[in-house]
Amino acid sequence: MSVRDLKGSGRWWALAGCLLWLAFTFFPLYWVAITSFKSPLGVVGGPTYIPFVDFDPTLTAWSELLSGARGQFYNTFIASTIVGLSASVLATFIGSMAAYALVRFTFEVKLLSGVIFVVVAFGGYLLGRHVLGYGQAISLIFAFVAALALAIGSSRMKLPGPLLGNDDIVFWFVSQRMFPPIVAAFALFLMYTEMGKLGFKLVDTYTGLTFAYVAFSLPIVIWLMRDFFAALPVEVEEAAMVDNVPSWRIFFGIVLPMSKPGLIATFMITLAFVWNEFLFALFLTSSKWQTLPILVAGQNSQRGDEWWSISAAALVAIIPMVVMAGILSRLMRSGLLLGAIK
């Protein structure tokens, strides 16, 4: 039901409520926009709302931002765009394959194998670091490889204990988002630092930041795409199997085209998460690959927060996401995402 379907006074009350909600939603954007055109005295002198009436607009904040006086704006914008698009595409692609496997195939993971992985990983790291005298990076690599090999080998044996199914694996993926981001960011920074000592520089690099964002985005991609794949008719895939079509061709030639609405929605949601992420960029970059949230947070001086500059930088960071939201809503209205909504 829409406002047009209502009759009488109910229609006008609904319309008034929608307009009120529209004003409530857009007022923060309007406030950021007009603040970016205010002078320092116009910001600290009290609230003003209408340009050319309450205050005289100025382009000081924008000229400082675009000229580089407030940081390397163009490099930061390009870095955010490249990293955001790359991480979103990779996370959507990898997460879609994982989600499809969790929907169409049955997995059984022995809980004891997981315990073996954790014990061998921690024990192997401590053994290599404190007993054998290896460096942190070398100890971590050897411990991980040994733990993974033993966990895979033990999973093929008849071990006691419960079995974990597909739903448990999905819950494990989603539970990764329950951890405080500071835990993962700090751990990644330490790992990247140690890898840098071996000659593999990852701090303040495209590879390091993109890898972190892909790992950060995979749980939400798997969670979303799993529902999309589960809603697809399995009969189409079974008909292809009868014709001896390989599994990889079924996935790329049949499943992905049918899941295009879900892929688009998931990609946009992932891009929004990556675009606005602050903590990983703060820990894992220093200058070259800093993103827009870092630029926005750095718009201050000895006088404190300079809201006119913060508003200009924030508006630049907001506009791409507003455009994405507009595209997504347009696709939904046109019916392209009808399958995703179902």
C-alpha positions in Angstrom: 0.0 0.0 0.0 1.2 3.5 -0.9 0.1 7.0 0.0 -1.8 7.2 -3.3 -4.1 4.3 -2.2 -5.3 6.2 0.8 -8.4 8.3 0.8 -9.6 11.3 2.7 -7.7 12.7 5.7 -5.6 9.6 6.1 -3.9 10.4 2.8 -3.0 13.9 4.0 -1.7 12.6 7.4 0.4 10.0 5.7 1.8 12.6 3.3 2.6 14.9 6.2 4.4 12.1 7.9 6.4 11.3 4.8 7.4 14.9 4.4 8.4 15.2 8.0 10.5 12.1 7.7 12.1 13.4 4.5 13.0 16.7 6.3 14.4 14.7 9.2 16.5 12.6 6.9 17.9 15.3 4.6 18.5 18.0 7.2 21.9 16.6 8.3 23.0 16.6 4.7 21.7 20.1 4.2 23.5 21.2 7.4 26.8 19.7 6.2 26.4 21.3 2.8 25.8 24.9 4.1 28.5 24.6 6.8 31.1 23.8 4.1 30.3 27.2 2.6 30.6 29.2 5.8 33.6 31.1 7.0 35.2 30.3 10.4 33.4 33.3 11.9 30.1 32.1 10.4 30.5 28.7 12.1 31.5 29.9 15.6 29.2 32.9 15.6 26.0 30.9 16.1 23.6 28.8 14.0 22.7 30.2 10.6 20.5 28.3 8.1 19.9 30.1 4.8 22.7 31.2 2.5 22.7 34.9 1.4 20.1 35.5 4.1 21.7 34.5 7.4 25.3 34.4 6.1 27.4 35.2 3.1 28.7 31.9 1.6 32.4 31.5 0.8 34.5 28.9 -1.0 37.4 29.1 1.4 36.9 25.5 2.8 36.5 24.1 -0.7 39.5 25.9 -2.1 41.7 24.7 0.8 40.5 21.2 0.3 40.9 21.0 -3.5 44.2 22.9 -3.5 45.8 20.4 -1.1 46.2 22.7 1.8 44.1 20.4 3.9 45.8 17.2 2.8 46.3 15.3 -0.4 42.6 15.3 -1.4 43.0 13.9 -5.0 45.4 11.1 -3.9 43.1 10.2 -1.0 39.9 10.1 -3.2 41.6 8.0 -5.8 43.0 5.6 -3.1 39.5 5.3 -1.6 38.0 4.6 -5.0 40.5 2.0 -6.1 40.6 0.2 -2.7 36.8 0.3 -2.3 36.0 -1.0 -5.7 38.7 -3.7 -5.7 37.9 -5.0 -2.2 34.1 -5.0 -2.9 34.5 -6.9 -6.2 36.9 -9.5 -4.7 34.8 -9.9 -1.6 31.6 -10.3 -3.6 33.2 -12.8 -6.0 34.9 -14.9 -3.3 32.0 -14.7 -0.9 29.5 -15.7 -3.6 31.5 -18.9 -4.3 31.6 -19.7 -0.6 27.9 -19.0 -0.1 26.9 -21.1 -3.1 29.0 -24.0 -1.7 27.3 -23.7 1.7 23.8 -23.8 0.0 24.3 -26.6 -2.5 26.8 -28.9 -0.8 26.8 -30.5 2.6 29.9 -30.0 4.8 30.7 -31.8 8.0 33.6 -30.4 10.1 34.7 -32.3 13.2 34.8 -30.0 16.2 37.9 -31.8 17.4 39.7 -30.9 14.2 39.0 -27.2 15.0 40.4 -27.7 18.5 43.5 -29.3 17.0 44.0 -26.4 14.7 43.8 -23.8 17.5 46.1 -25.8 19.8 48.7 -26.6 17.2 48.6 -22.9 15.9 49.2 -21.4 19.3 51.5 -24.1 20.5 53.5 -24.1 17.3 53.9 -20.3 17.4 55.1 -20.4 21.0 57.5 -23.3 20.2 59.0 -21.5 17.3 59.2 -18.1 19.0 60.4 -19.0 22.5 62.1 -22.4 22.1 63.5 -22.5 18.7 64.3 -18.8 18.6 62.6 -18.0 15.2 61.2 -14.6 14.5 57.5 -13.8 14.9 56.6 -13.9 11.2 58.5 -17.2 10.6 56.9 -18.8 13.7 53.5 -17.6 12.6 53.8 -19.0 9.1 55.1 -22.4 10.1 52.5 -22.7 12.9 49.7 -21.9 10.6 50.8 -24.3 7.9 51.3 -27.1 10.4 48.0 -26.4 12.1 46.1 -26.3 8.8 47.7 -29.6 7.6 46.9 -31.4 10.8 43.4 -30.1 10.9 42.7 -31.2 7.4 44.3 -34.6 8.0 42.4 -35.2 11.2 39.1 -34.3 9.6 39.5 -37.3 7.4 39.9 -39.6 10.4 37.2 -41.1 12.6 37.4 -38.7 15.6 35.0 -38.6 18.5 32.9 -35.5 19.2 30.1 -33.5 17.5 30.1 -32.6 13.8 29.6 -29.0 12.6 27.3 -28.6 9.6 26.6 -25.8 7.1 24.6 -23.7 9.5 27.5 -23.8 12.0 30.0 -22.8 9.4 27.8 -19.8 8.4 27.4 -18.8 12.0 31.2 -19.0 12.4 31.6 -16.6 9.4 29.0 -14.2 10.7 30.4 -14.3 14.3 33.6 -12.7 13.0 31.8 -9.4 12.8 31.0 -9.7 16.5 34.6 -9.1 17.5 35.5 -5.5 18.2 37.2 -4.1 15.1 40.2 -2.9 17.2 41.2 -6.5 17.9 41.5 -7.4 14.2 43.0 -4.0 13.2 45.7 -4.2 15.8 46.5 -7.9 15.0 46.7 -7.1 11.3 49.1 -4.2 12.0 51.4 -6.5 14.0 51.3 -9.2 11.4 51.9 -6.7 8.5 54.8 -5.2 10.4 56.4 -8.6 10.9 55.8 -9.5 7.2 57.6 -6.3 6.3 60.7 -7.4 8.1 60.8 -10.4 5.7 60.6 -8.1 2.7 56.9 -8.3 2.1 55.7 -4.7 2.7 52.0 -4.6 3.5 51.6 -1.5 5.7 50.5 1.5 3.7 50.1 -0.6 0.5 47.3 -1.3 -1.9 47.7 -5.0 -1.3 47.6 -4.9 2.5 44.6 -2.6 2.8 42.6 -4.4 0.1 43.3 -7.8 1.7 42.1 -6.5 5.1 38.9 -5.1 3.6 38.2 -8.3 1.7 38.6 -10.3 4.9 36.5 -7.7 6.8 33.7 -7.9 4.1 33.5 -11.7 3.5 31.1 -12.5 6.5 28.5 -10.1 5.4 28.8 -11.2 1.7 28.4 -14.8 2.6 25.5 -14.1 4.8 23.6 -12.1 2.2 24.4 -14.2 -0.8 23.5 -17.4 1.0 19.9 -16.3 1.2 19.9 -15.2 -2.5 21.2 -18.6 -3.7 18.8 -20.5 -1.4 15.9 -18.8 -3.2 17.0 -19.9 -6.6 15.2 -23.0 -8.1 17.5 -26.0 -7.9 15.7 -27.7 -10.8 17.6 -25.5 -13.3 20.9 -26.7 -12.0 19.7 -30.3 -11.8 18.7 -30.1 -15.5 22.2 -28.9 -16.3 23.8 -31.7 -14.4 21.8 -34.2 -16.4 23.4 -32.8 -19.5 26.8 -33.3 -17.9 27.5 -29.6 -17.5 30.5 -29.1 -15.1 29.9 -27.5 -11.7 32.0 -24.5 -12.5 30.0 -23.8 -15.7 26.7 -24.2 -13.8 27.9 -21.6 -11.2 29.3 -19.0 -13.7 26.9 -19.6 -16.6 23.6 -20.2 -14.8 23.7 -19.4 -11.1 25.5 -16.0 -11.2 23.3 -14.6 -14.1 20.2 -15.6 -12.2 21.6 -14.0 -9.0 22.5 -10.7 -10.7 20.1 -8.6 -8.6 21.6 -10.1 -5.4 25.1 -9.6 -6.6 24.4 -5.9 -7.3 22.8 -5.3 -3.9 25.5 -7.2 -2.1 28.3 -5.3 -4.0 26.7 -1.9 -3.1 26.3 -2.8 0.6 29.9 -4.1 0.7 31.2 -0.9 -1.0 29.3 1.2 1.5 31.0 -0.7 4.4 34.4 -0.4 2.9 34.0 3.2 1.8 33.1 4.4 5.3 35.5 2.2 7.2 37.9 4.1 9.4 39.8 1.9 11.9 41.6 -0.4 9.4 42.7 2.6 7.3 44.0 4.3 10.5 46.1 1.4 11.5 47.3 0.0 8.2 48.1 3.3 6.3 50.3 6.2 6.9 50.3 8.5 3.9 50.1 7.0 0.4 47.0 4.8 0.7 45.0 6.8 3.3 41.3 6.9 2.6 38.7 9.6 2.8 37.6 8.9 6.5 41.1 9.6 7.6 41.2 12.8 5.6 37.9 13.9 7.2 39.2 13.1 10.7 42.3 15.1 10.0 40.6 18.4 9.3 41.6 20.2 12.5 44.3 22.5 13.8 45.7 23.9 17.0 42.4 25.8 17.3 40.4 22.6 17.5 38.0 21.1 15.1 37.4 23.2 12.0 33.9 22.3 11.1 33.9 24.2 7.8 36.7 22.0 6.5 35.3 18.9 8.0 32.0 19.5 6.3 33.6 20.0 2.9 35.6 16.8 3.2 32.6 14.9 4.6 30.4 16.1 1.8 32.9 14.7 -0.8 32.9 11.4 1.1 29.1 11.3 1.3 28.2 12.1 -2.3 29.4 8.8 -3.9 27.3 6.8 -1.4 24.3 9.0 -2.0 24.7 8.3 -5.7 25.0 4.5 -5.0 21.8 4.7 -2.9 20.0 6.5 -5.7 21.1 3.8 -8.2 20.0 1.0 -5.9 16.6 2.6 -5.2 16.1 3.2 -9.0 16.9 -0.5 -9.7 14.5 -1.6 -7.0 11.7 0.6 -8.4 12.3 -0.7 -11.9 12.0 -4.3 -10.7 15.5 -5.4 -11.3 15.9 -6.3 -7.6 12.5 -8.0 -7.4 14.1 -11.4 -6.9 16.4 -10.0 -4.2 13.5 -8.5 -2.3 11.6 -11.8 -2.4 
